[in-house]
């Protein structure tokens, strides 16, 4: 795959406790402005992507966890076939995103 510019993302998220299901639901969407803080532009050389996500985490009996995630990411890549973008989004990309989430 050709080298691409580094990506960043700014998202707004909400979490909901679902005590009757012993679970939480987390939803996020991209944000460009906030009444609470300034949203800085991307660093020089970076491209700002857009993420929309819903994550459902439920604690089950016998120390099991149910995790369901729906995600749409616009990587802002031109001329890249959808099949390649789909492959990237299901491979290492979600793992990398999870490891770089910052407050």
C-alpha positions in Angstrom: 0.0 0.0 0.0 1.3 3.5 -0.8 2.4 5.6 2.1 -0.4 7.9 3.3 -0.4 10.9 5.6 -0.9 10.4 9.3 -4.5 10.7 10.4 -6.2 12.2 13.4 -9.8 12.4 14.6 -11.8 14.5 17.1 -15.0 12.9 18.3 -17.8 13.5 20.8 -19.0 10.6 22.7 -21.8 9.7 25.1 -22.1 6.6 27.3 -25.2 5.1 28.7 -25.4 2.6 31.6 -28.0 -0.1 31.0 -28.4 -1.7 34.4 -31.2 -4.0 33.3 -28.8 -5.6 30.7 -25.7 -5.3 32.9 -24.2 -3.4 30.0 -23.0 0.0 28.7 -23.6 1.6 25.3 -21.1 4.1 24.0 -21.8 6.2 20.9 -19.5 8.7 19.2 -19.5 11.1 16.2 -17.1 13.5 14.7 -17.0 17.1 15.9 -15.7 20.3 14.4 -16.7 22.8 17.1 -17.6 22.7 20.8 -19.1 25.2 23.3 -16.8 23.7 26.0 -13.4 23.8 24.3 -11.5 24.8 21.2 -11.0 22.2 18.5 -7.5 22.6 17.1 -6.9 22.1 13.4 -5.0 18.9 12.4 -1.2 19.2 12.8 0.8 20.0 9.7 0.9 17.0 7.4 -2.1 15.3 9.1 -5.5 14.6 7.6 -8.6 14.7 9.9 -10.8 11.6 9.4 -14.4 11.2 10.5 -15.5 8.4 12.8 -19.0 7.3 13.8 -19.3 4.5 16.2 -21.6 2.5 18.5 -20.1 0.1 21.0 -22.2 -2.3 23.2 -20.4 -4.0 26.1 -22.3 -6.5 28.3 -21.0 -8.5 31.2 -22.3 -12.1 31.0 -22.3 -15.0 33.5 -19.1 -17.1 33.9 -16.7 -14.2 33.4 -17.7 -13.6 29.8 -18.1 -10.3 28.0 -20.2 -9.6 24.9 -18.8 -6.8 22.7 -20.6 -5.5 19.6 -19.3 -2.6 17.6 -20.6 -0.8 14.5 -18.2 1.7 13.0 -18.1 3.9 10.0 -14.8 5.7 9.2 -14.2 8.1 6.4 -10.4 7.8 6.0 -10.3 10.7 3.5 -8.5 8.6 0.9 -9.0 9.5 -2.7 -8.7 6.9 -5.5 -8.5 3.9 -3.1 -10.9 1.1 -4.0 -13.7 0.5 -1.4 -12.5 -3.2 -1.0 -9.1 -2.0 0.2 -10.7 0.5 2.7 -13.0 -2.2 3.9 -10.0 -4.5 4.5 -8.1 -1.8 6.4 -11.1 -1.0 8.6 -11.5 -4.6 9.7 -7.9 -5.4 10.2 -5.3 -3.4 12.2 -7.1 -0.1 11.9 -9.7 -0.6 14.7 -6.9 -1.9 17.0 -4.8 1.1 16.3 -7.7 3.5 16.8 -8.5 1.9 20.2 -4.9 2.3 21.3 -4.7 5.9 20.4 -8.0 7.2 21.9 -7.1 10.2 24.0 -9.3 12.2 26.4 
